[in-house]
């Protein structure tokens, strides 16, 4: 066990996506839409969708294996697995299935639910276990299979979402590479974006009525979510930068939750970040919720764009409503 005050470093990344690619043109066969309509409003050109045989656990395991390989860490040395997801294979949790599939025999595993903010919330949560000296090696996964919960007759929402998994390895380090963070929640705005349970009365016994039902597909007020994001995300990033004692000019990369290109451009403009510093793979994958940040991070790292020592500010935002930002240095 490490001593309290140990630093945190991100030492490996990995990702996995389903094989099936669905373009905007193909989606126009499902709902009344077009490639131009979708792309001009969102920046999305295609998305990956999981088939009935592809599970969240399998995608998460693949992403985690790649991250462990990059970090040079054996699964048997992992102390903790945190799976940030809103679409588990099992409502009781899927992280333990990933733990078993990885062969991480000594690792504790649990799910964390914060929707599109899940990866950032998971990053901050996992870091505390290392900083307090409790654990040394942690796998953090962001993964979602939102296609399970999309209303494919609603062109306002079905065009947005895709399925994917991304993972990082966090390890104890002599220098703390998590430089600052800020997390926020506002439950009064929950109705703007949710995947709600809808109970129906079931008379169990005379005078005893319980609620049984199912989850309703994703509903979203797109205009409200857009206004919320362009207002709140720059602010939470600025607070995270303040905690890191940094200014936006000292940041190498802006890595936002991949929800809408217009949101990312607006946030970058407010922060004074040039376009070439804003990471985006939204066009290929759509909104993959908790997977979007680690998926984009992994691609940039493997392409050699992100170099050791680069400073990255990342922010997640979405259902809850929840939002948060973190500043970290990449170290391989």
BELZISUL-V698028 format. One record per residue. N is the residue number from 1. RES is the residue in one small letter. SS is DSSP state (H for helix, E for strand, C for the rest). PSI is psi in radians with two decimals (none if undefined). OMEGA is omega in degrees with one decimal (none if undefined). Layout:
# BELZISUL-V698028
((N,RES,SS,PSI,OMEGA) (N,RES,SS,PSI,OMEGA))
This chain:
# BELZISUL-V698028
((1,x,C,2.36,-179.6) (2,x,C,2.87,176.5) (3,x,C,2.60,176.8) (4,x,C,2.50,179.7) (5,x,C,0.03,178.4) (6,x,C,2.51,179.1) (7,x,E,2.96,-176.8) (8,x,E,2.41,175.0) (9,x,E,2.49,172.0) (10,x,E,2.02,-170.8) (11,x,E,-0.09,179.3) (12,x,E,2.61,176.7) (13,x,E,2.72,177.1) (14,x,E,2.80,178.5) (15,x,E,2.84,177.6) (16,x,E,2.44,178.7) (17,x,C,2.65,175.4) (18,x,C,2.80,-178.3) (19,x,C,-0.50,-172.8) (20,x,E,2.12,177.4) (21,x,E,2.24,177.3) (22,x,E,1.97,-178.8) (23,x,E,2.92,174.5) (24,x,H,-0.70,179.3) (25,x,H,-0.74,178.5) (26,x,H,-0.67,-179.3) (27,x,H,-0.45,179.1) (28,x,C,-0.22,175.1) (29,x,C,-0.24,-178.0) (30,x,C,-0.76,179.4) (31,x,C,2.86,179.1) (32,x,C,1.77,-178.8) (33,x,C,-3.06,178.2) (34,x,C,2.85,177.6) (35,x,H,-0.74,-179.3) (36,x,H,-0.74,-178.7) (37,x,H,-0.79,-178.1) (38,x,H,-0.86,-174.0) (39,x,H,-0.71,-177.6) (40,x,H,-0.47,-178.2) (41,x,H,-0.43,-173.8) (42,x,H,-0.50,-172.6) (43,x,C,0.00,-177.8) (44,x,C,2.36,176.6) (45,x,C,-0.52,179.8) (46,x,E,3.03,177.4) (47,x,E,2.79,175.7) (48,x,E,2.35,-179.7) (49,x,E,2.32,179.7) (50,x,C,2.41,174.8) (51,x,C,3.05,-179.1) (52,x,C,-0.40,-177.9) (53,x,C,-0.09,-179.3) (54,x,C,2.18,-175.5) (55,x,C,2.79,174.1) (56,x,H,-0.71,-179.1) (57,x,H,-0.72,-178.9) (58,x,H,-0.80,178.1) (59,x,H,-0.74,-179.5) (60,x,H,-0.73,-180.0) (61,x,H,-0.76,179.0) (62,x,H,-0.79,179.6) (63,x,H,-0.75,-179.6) (64,x,H,-0.71,178.9) (65,x,H,-0.74,179.5) (66,x,H,-0.67,179.1) (67,x,H,-0.72,177.9) (68,x,H,-0.70,178.5) (69,x,H,-0.77,178.7) (70,x,H,-0.68,-179.4) (71,x,H,-0.21,-177.1) (72,x,C,0.62,-175.3) (73,x,C,2.30,177.1) (74,x,C,2.50,-178.6) (75,x,H,-0.53,-179.7) (76,x,H,-0.29,-179.8) (77,x,H,-0.06,-178.2) (78,x,C,2.29,-179.8) (79,x,C,-0.54,-173.0) (80,x,E,2.45,172.6) (81,x,E,2.14,175.4) (82,x,E,2.13,179.4) (83,x,E,1.87,177.1) (84,x,E,1.97,-178.6) (85,x,C,2.66,171.9) (86,x,C,0.04,-175.9) (87,x,C,1.03,-177.4) (88,x,C,2.74,173.2) (89,x,C,-0.50,-179.0) (90,x,C,2.21,-177.7) (91,x,C,-0.39,176.7) (92,x,C,-0.18,177.8) (93,x,C,2.59,-178.5) (94,x,C,-0.24,-176.1) (95,x,H,-0.64,-178.9) (96,x,H,-0.56,175.6) (97,x,H,-0.67,177.3) (98,x,H,-0.74,178.0) (99,x,H,-0.77,179.7) (100,x,H,-0.76,-178.4) (101,x,H,-0.58,178.9) (102,x,H,-0.41,-172.0) (103,x,C,0.44,179.0) (104,x,C,1.27,-165.5) (105,x,C,-0.44,-178.3) (106,x,C,0.04,-174.4) (107,x,C,2.41,165.3) (108,x,E,2.55,-177.9) (109,x,E,2.36,175.1) (110,x,E,2.74,176.6) (111,x,E,2.64,174.2) (112,x,E,2.26,-176.5) (113,x,C,1.98,172.3) (114,x,C,0.48,176.3) (115,x,H,-2.28,-174.6) (116,x,H,-0.22,174.6) (117,x,H,-0.01,-169.4) (118,x,H,-0.73,-177.5) (119,x,H,-0.76,179.7) (120,x,H,-0.76,177.4) (121,x,H,-0.69,178.4) (122,x,H,-0.66,178.5) (123,x,H,-0.80,-179.5) (124,x,H,-0.73,179.3) (125,x,H,-0.86,-178.5) (126,x,H,-0.67,-178.2) (127,x,H,-0.57,-177.8) (128,x,H,-0.57,177.7) (129,x,H,-0.59,177.9) (130,x,H,-0.78,-177.6) (131,x,H,-0.58,179.2) (132,x,C,-0.05,178.2) (133,x,C,0.17,-177.6) (134,x,C,-0.81,-178.5) (135,x,C,2.72,179.6) (136,x,C,-0.60,-173.4) (137,x,E,2.08,-175.7) (138,x,E,2.41,170.5) (139,x,E,2.12,176.7) (140,x,E,2.18,-178.3) (141,x,E,2.37,167.9) (142,x,E,2.13,-175.4) (143,x,E,2.47,175.4) (144,x,E,2.52,172.6) (145,x,E,1.33,-174.1) (146,x,H,-0.30,179.3) (147,x,H,-0.38,177.8) (148,x,H,-0.46,-169.7) (149,x,H,0.31,178.5) (150,x,C,2.43,170.8) (151,x,C,1.81,-172.8) (152,x,C,0.04,172.9) (153,x,C,-0.06,-179.1) (154,x,C,1.77,-174.8) (155,x,C,-0.24,178.3) (156,x,C,-0.51,-177.3) (157,x,C,-0.61,-172.3) (158,x,C,-0.37,-180.0) (159,x,C,-0.26,-167.6) (160,x,C,-0.60,-161.0) (161,x,E,2.61,175.7) (162,x,C,3.06,-176.3) (163,x,E,2.47,-179.6) (164,x,E,2.99,173.1) (165,x,E,2.50,174.5) (166,x,E,2.64,-176.4) (167,x,E,2.70,172.0) (168,x,E,2.69,171.2) (169,x,E,2.24,175.2) (170,x,E,2.29,-178.4) (171,x,E,2.66,174.6) (172,x,E,2.46,-174.4) (173,x,E,2.63,179.9) (174,x,C,-0.40,177.9) (175,x,C,2.33,-178.3) (176,x,C,2.00,-178.9) (177,x,C,-0.12,171.2) (178,x,E,1.81,-165.8) (179,x,E,-0.44,179.9) (180,x,E,2.76,178.3) (181,x,E,2.87,174.8) (182,x,E,2.28,-179.7) (183,x,E,2.54,-178.7) (184,x,E,2.70,174.1) (185,x,E,2.60,175.8) (186,x,C,1.59,-177.4) (187,x,H,-0.30,178.6) (188,x,H,-0.30,179.8) (189,x,H,0.26,-176.0) (190,x,H,-0.61,-176.2) (191,x,H,-0.28,-177.9) (192,x,H,-0.46,-178.3) (193,x,E,1.92,-179.8) (194,x,E,2.96,174.8) (195,x,C,1.44,-163.2) (196,x,C,2.56,171.9) (197,x,E,2.35,-179.9) (198,x,E,1.72,-177.9) (199,x,E,2.63,171.0) (200,x,E,2.46,-176.6) (201,x,E,2.33,176.8) (202,x,E,2.04,-178.7) (203,x,E,1.83,-176.6) (204,x,E,-0.79,180.0) (205,x,E,2.86,174.3) (206,x,C,2.10,179.9) (207,x,C,0.01,179.6) (208,x,E,1.91,179.0) (209,x,E,2.17,179.6) (210,x,E,2.89,179.2) (211,x,E,2.17,173.8) (212,x,E,2.48,-177.4) (213,x,E,-2.46,-177.9) (214,x,E,2.97,176.3) (215,x,E,2.38,177.8) (216,x,C,2.58,176.7) (217,x,C,2.90,-177.9) (218,x,C,2.31,171.8) (219,x,E,2.53,-175.7) (220,x,E,2.41,168.7) (221,x,C,1.65,-172.0) (222,x,H,-0.69,-178.6) (223,x,H,-0.72,179.4) (224,x,H,-0.72,179.1) (225,x,H,-0.69,178.1) (226,x,H,-0.84,-179.9) (227,x,H,-0.73,177.7) (228,x,H,-0.81,-175.0) (229,x,H,-0.83,-175.3) (230,x,H,-0.33,177.4) (231,x,H,-0.82,-170.8) (232,x,H,-0.58,-175.3) (233,x,H,-0.81,176.8) (234,x,H,-0.64,-179.3) (235,x,H,-0.78,-177.9) (236,x,H,-0.55,175.0) (237,x,H,-0.76,179.5) (238,x,H,-0.63,177.8) (239,x,H,-0.69,177.1) (240,x,H,-0.71,176.7) (241,x,H,-0.68,177.5) (242,x,H,-0.75,179.1) (243,x,H,-0.49,178.4) (244,x,C,-0.06,-177.2) (245,x,C,0.74,-179.2) (246,x,C,2.81,172.1) (247,x,C,2.81,-176.0) (248,x,H,-0.52,179.7) (249,x,H,-0.32,-179.7) (250,x,H,0.06,-178.2) (251,x,C,2.36,-179.4) (252,x,C,-0.61,-174.8) (253,x,E,2.44,171.7) (254,x,E,2.03,-176.2) (255,x,E,1.70,-178.9) (256,x,E,2.76,168.4) (257,x,C,2.28,-173.4) (258,x,C,1.43,-176.9) (259,x,C,-0.76,-174.7) (260,x,C,2.26,-177.0) (261,x,H,-0.58,179.1) (262,x,H,-0.63,176.1) (263,x,H,-0.82,-178.5) (264,x,H,-0.71,179.2) (265,x,H,-0.72,-179.2) (266,x,H,-0.72,178.2) (267,x,H,-0.78,178.6) (268,x,H,-0.71,179.7) (269,x,H,-0.76,-179.9) (270,x,H,-0.61,-179.5) (271,x,H,-0.13,-178.6) (272,x,C,0.48,-179.8) (273,x,C,2.21,177.9) (274,x,C,2.66,-176.0) (275,x,H,-0.65,-176.8) (276,x,H,-0.20,177.7) (277,x,H,-0.06,-178.6) (278,x,E,2.02,-178.6) (279,x,C,2.27,179.4) (280,x,C,2.18,168.6) (281,x,C,0.34,-178.0) (282,x,H,-0.68,-176.5) (283,x,H,-0.60,-176.2) (284,x,H,-0.54,-169.0) (285,x,H,-0.24,-174.9) (286,x,C,-2.84,-179.8) (287,x,E,1.90,-179.7) (288,x,C,0.38,174.2) (289,x,H,-2.19,-174.9) (290,x,H,-0.29,-179.9) (291,x,H,-0.29,-166.1) (292,x,H,-0.73,-178.3) (293,x,H,-0.90,-179.8) (294,x,H,-0.49,176.3) (295,x,H,-0.83,179.1) (296,x,H,-0.68,178.4) (297,x,H,-0.80,-178.8) (298,x,H,-0.74,179.3) (299,x,H,-0.76,-178.3) (300,x,H,-0.66,178.3) (301,x,H,-0.81,-177.0) (302,x,H,-0.42,175.9) (303,x,C,-0.06,177.0) (304,x,C,0.16,179.5) (305,x,C,-0.75,175.6) (306,x,C,2.16,-176.9) (307,x,C,2.69,177.2) (308,x,C,2.34,-178.6) (309,x,C,-0.22,178.1) (310,x,C,2.45,177.3) (311,x,E,2.27,-176.9) (312,x,E,2.30,169.7) (313,x,E,2.22,-177.0) (314,x,E,2.61,179.6) (315,x,E,2.37,174.2) (316,x,E,2.64,-179.3) (317,x,E,2.53,178.5) (318,x,E,-2.54,-170.1) (319,x,C,2.57,-178.6) (320,x,C,-0.97,-13.3) (321,x,C,2.49,177.4) (322,x,E,2.65,174.0) (323,x,E,2.72,-178.7) (324,x,E,2.81,-179.7) (325,x,E,2.67,176.9) (326,x,E,2.56,177.7) (327,x,E,2.20,179.4) (328,x,E,2.81,175.0) (329,x,E,2.39,176.3) (330,x,E,2.27,175.9) (331,x,C,2.09,177.3) (332,x,C,none,none))
